[in-house]
Amino acid sequence: MRRGTEIIDHAYEIARLTAMRQTGLPAAAFPERCPWSPDQVLDDDFLPGVAALPGDMYD
C-alpha cells in the first residue's frame, strides 16, 4: 500500500493547490495532508462530510 499512499498524497497535493487557485482561499483553509486513509479513499461507499475534516472551520 506504500505506493498507493504516495499516489494519493501526490494527487491530494495537486488537488489542494488547484482548489486554492480556483477558490482564492488561503492554504490554511485546506488540510496539508489528505485527511482520509487510503482505505477510505478507495472505498466506493465512503462519502466524507464536512464534519469529517480535522479542525473543521465550520463548527
C-alpha positions in Angstrom: 0.0 0.0 0.0 3.1 2.2 0.3 2.9 3.1 -3.4 -0.8 3.7 -3.2 -0.3 6.1 -0.3 2.3 8.0 -2.3 -0.1 8.3 -5.3 -2.9 9.6 -3.0 -0.6 12.1 -1.3 0.6 13.4 -4.7 -2.9 13.6 -6.1 -4.1 15.4 -2.9 -1.3 17.9 -3.1 -2.3 18.8 -6.7 -6.0 19.0 -5.8 -5.2 21.2 -2.8 -3.2 23.6 -5.0 -5.9 23.6 -7.6 -8.6 24.3 -5.0 -6.6 27.2 -3.6 -6.1 28.7 -7.1 -9.8 28.3 -8.1 -11.3 29.5 -4.9 -8.9 32.2 -3.8 -8.9 30.7 -0.3 -5.7 30.6 1.7 -3.7 27.4 2.2 -4.9 27.3 5.9 -8.4 26.6 4.6 -7.3 23.2 3.4 -5.7 20.4 5.3 -2.0 20.0 4.4 -2.4 16.2 4.1 -5.2 14.1 2.8 -7.5 13.7 5.9 -8.7 10.3 4.8 -7.0 6.9 4.9 -6.1 5.1 1.7 -8.9 2.5 2.6 -11.4 5.4 2.8 -10.2 6.9 -0.5 -10.6 3.6 -2.2 -13.9 2.7 -0.7 -16.7 3.3 -3.2 -19.2 3.7 -0.4 -17.2 6.2 1.6 -18.6 9.8 1.4 -16.9 12.2 3.7 -18.9 15.0 5.3 -17.8 18.4 6.4 -17.6 17.1 10.0 -15.0 14.5 8.9 -12.4 17.2 8.4 -9.9 17.8 11.2 -10.1 21.3 12.7 -13.4 21.9 11.0 -13.7 25.6 10.3 -17.5 25.4 10.1 -18.0 24.4 13.8 
